[in-house]
Amino acid sequence: MPTNNRATTVLRMAATNLRESDTYLGAQYRRFRTRLGPPVAAKAMAAKLARLLYRMLRYGMKYVDQGAELYESQHRKQQVIHLKRKAAQLGLEIIEVADAA
């Protein structure tokens, strides 16, 4: 829906600019974008940015970027846990193999 709220417009623009950013938020936006599609991902990241901004203004918290590598490693660990859980439900067992490289 079109809106006249300038804050909404600015936050959506900031969210779409995260697409090429090598930050934690950039990695999260790219994952949202592949899963949800560009318009929904922009709205979701704008909401996340609004919450971060509110916490920074309200409580004086500082944002420390943890990097895209940390987000990717956390996401990979989460995927492995979900795969193991799904395999256990199907009566299977997953054996992890170390990378050959």
C-alpha positions in Angstrom: 0.0 0.0 0.0 1.3 3.5 -0.8 2.1 5.6 2.2 2.9 9.2 2.9 4.9 8.4 6.0 8.4 9.6 5.4 9.9 7.3 8.1 8.4 4.3 6.4 9.8 5.3 3.0 13.3 6.0 4.5 13.4 2.7 6.3 12.4 0.7 3.2 15.0 2.5 1.2 17.6 1.7 3.8 16.5 -1.9 3.9 16.8 -2.3 0.1 20.3 -0.8 0.2 21.4 -3.6 2.5 21.3 -5.9 -0.5 25.0 -5.4 -1.3 26.1 -4.7 2.2 28.7 -7.1 3.8 27.1 -6.8 7.3 25.0 -8.9 9.6 21.9 -7.1 8.5 22.9 -7.4 4.8 23.2 -11.1 5.1 19.8 -11.3 6.9 18.2 -9.2 4.2 19.6 -11.4 1.4 18.2 -14.5 3.1 14.8 -12.8 3.6 14.8 -11.7 -0.1 15.4 -15.2 -1.4 12.8 -16.7 1.0 10.1 -14.0 0.9 10.6 -12.0 -2.3 11.9 -8.5 -2.6 8.9 -6.4 -1.6 8.1 -8.5 1.6 11.8 -8.7 2.5 12.1 -4.9 2.2 9.1 -4.4 4.5 10.4 -7.0 7.0 13.9 -5.5 7.1 12.4 -2.0 7.5 10.5 -3.2 10.5 13.6 -4.7 11.9 15.5 -1.5 11.3 12.7 0.4 13.0 13.0 -1.8 16.1 16.8 -1.4 16.2 16.5 2.4 15.8 13.9 2.6 18.6 16.1 0.6 21.0 19.0 2.9 20.1 17.1 6.0 20.7 15.0 4.9 23.7 17.6 3.0 25.7 20.9 4.4 24.3 22.0 1.1 23.0 24.9 0.9 20.5 24.7 -1.2 17.4 27.8 -3.3 16.9 27.9 -5.1 13.6 29.0 -8.7 13.9 29.6 -9.3 10.2 28.0 -11.4 7.5 30.3 -14.4 8.3 28.8 -14.8 11.8 25.3 -14.7 10.4 26.1 -17.3 7.7 27.7 -19.6 10.3 24.8 -19.3 12.7 22.4 -20.0 9.9 24.3 -23.1 8.8 24.4 -24.4 12.4 20.6 -23.9 12.6 20.1 -25.7 9.3 22.1 -28.7 10.5 20.1 -28.9 13.7 16.8 -28.8 11.7 18.0 -31.5 9.3 19.1 -33.7 12.2 15.7 -33.3 13.9 13.8 -34.0 10.6 15.9 -37.1 10.0 15.3 -38.4 13.5 11.5 -38.0 12.9 11.9 -40.1 9.8 14.0 -42.7 11.7 17.2 -41.8 10.0 20.6 -40.6 11.3 22.8 -38.0 9.8 26.6 -38.4 10.0 28.6 -35.3 9.6 31.7 -35.4 7.4 34.5 -32.9 7.6 35.1 -30.7 4.6 37.6 -32.2 2.1 39.0 -28.7 1.3 
